[in-house]
Amino acid sequence: MLELYVPRYGVDAAELETAHGASSGKYTSGIGIQQFACLGDDEDPSSMALTVVQQLMARHSVPWGGVGRLTVGTESLTDRSKSIKSTLMRLFEDHGAYHDLEGTDCYNACYGGTAALLSSVDWVQSAVWDGRWAVSVCTDLADPPEHFSFLAGVACVAMLVGPDAPVQVERERASCMLDRWDFWKPVGWKSMDPLVDGEMSKDVYMQALRSCHTKLKAALGVTNICL
């Protein structure tokens, strides 16, 4: 089961092409974007996470005491000494649930959400699983520099992880982790905008994709999967 939250503010992608002086179709047919979402001054990644977890638990009648692991994937921490997961524990306390929930934040651009989901799956499949649900939350605010404004956006999703799920996560995996300087946010920088090398970023993405493709074919013992 899955819940998605998108803020109430948004801009049509075609209108933003015109406002930015971009070529017609660059954002829409080129990247496949229909609308850019943005936060108001009364929301942040933590508040979105609170909203989406509340929706997940209420709409699917999940008992608050029935969750044993809670993980968050983000690159938009609101407090570097406190995880967003800690903030989410307020909901469980307010609903009278005990505080025995494993997990914390996976802080990393893009891959943080994947890592949070995989850690939940691993917990459910492990010997320490106690029969309760795992919840994975992905929450982020993309605030790029002006010349990469087409990468802006914001959203939050919460996923309920357990056995016999309608969407299965296969056992075979492939990962590629590299230390590159195509995208970074140095501590003490004058703004929260990332520093981006667009051409390098595309090259690194394709390198990682090819590496995972090769490793996954080997794991599956197949040769006819093409990029």
C-alpha positions, -999 to +999 in steps of 0.1 A: +000+000+000+012+035-008+002+071-002+014+101-021+013+138-010+019+167-033+016+203-020-013+224-031+008+249-051+019+241-086+029+256-120+019+242-154+051+230-172+041+245-205+036+279-189+070+276-172+087+269-205+073+302-217+083+321-186+118+307-187+123+313-224+129+276-229+122+259-263+086+246-267+084+211-254+117+211-234+099+204-201+068+187-214+075+163-242+113+165-236+114+155-200+078+144-195+069+169-169+033+181-166+034+203-135+060+216-111+049+214-074+062+238-048+059+243-010+042+272+007+059+289+037+040+267+061+054+233+049+087+215+047+099+179+042+091+170+078+055+183+077+049+165+044+062+133+060+038+138+089+009+143+065+016+113+043+022+089+072-011+100+089-029+094+055-013+059+051-023+048+086-059+062+085-069+052+050-057+017+052-067+011+089-032+002+100-029+000+138-003+024+151+011-003+174+014-026+144+044-008+129+078-021+140+102-002+116+101+033+102+127+046+077+129+079+058+148+087+026+156+123+020+183+148+011+164+177+028+169+173+065+154+201+085+176+195+116+211+180+112+210+167+148+176+150+146+161+127+120+128+132+103+120+098+116+122+112+151+097+139+142+073+112+128+074+094+162+052+123+175+023+107+156+028+073+172+031+089+206-001+109+200-019+077+191-008+059+223+016+035+205+048+024+222+081+037+210+098+004+199+103+013+162+136+006+145+150+027+117+162+063+110+169+085+080+188+075+049+203+109+039+214+109+003+204+125-030+179+104-050+192+070-037+181+078-001+145+068-008+156+035-025+178+027+005+150+034+029+127+010+010+153-018+007+161-016+044+124-021+052+122-051+028+154-065+044+139-062+079+107-080+069+127-108+053+152-111+082+153-133+113+146-104+136+113-095+120+086-097+147+055-097+125+048-060+124+046-037+094+075-016+081+069+019+067+092+037+043+089+074+037+105+094+008+103+132+013+122+158-006+123+194-018+143+200-049+155+236-050+180+238-079+200+268-091+184+291-116+199+275-147+186+241-136+152+254-127+135+226-147+146+201-120+125+219-093+097+200-075+085+186-042+066+155-031+063+128-004+054+092-005+049+066+022+050+028+016+037+000+038+060-030+036+050-065+047+046-101+035+024-113+007+024-078-008+006-071-042+039-056-055+068-079-049+104-069-046+126-095-063+156-109-045+181-101-072+197-066-070+225-047-085+240-015-071+266+010-083+280+036-059+306+061-071+324+091-056+319+119-082+315+157-081+286+161-105+262+172-078+270+184-043+258+207-015+289+218+006+284+227+042+286+264+047+277+272+011+258+305+006+225+288-004+209+254-003+211+252-041+232+223-053+263+228-074+257+208-106+278+197-135+251+187-159+272+169-185+291+149-159+259+141-142+245+125-173+277+105-179+277+093-143+241+082-146+247+062-177+278+047-162+259+035-131+230+023-153+253+002-175+271-012-144+238-023-128+225-037-161+256-059-165+255-071-129+218-078-129+221-099-161+248-119-145+227-124-113+197-135-134+218-157-158+203-140-189+219-123-219+189-109-238+180-079-216+188-047-235+190-011-224 
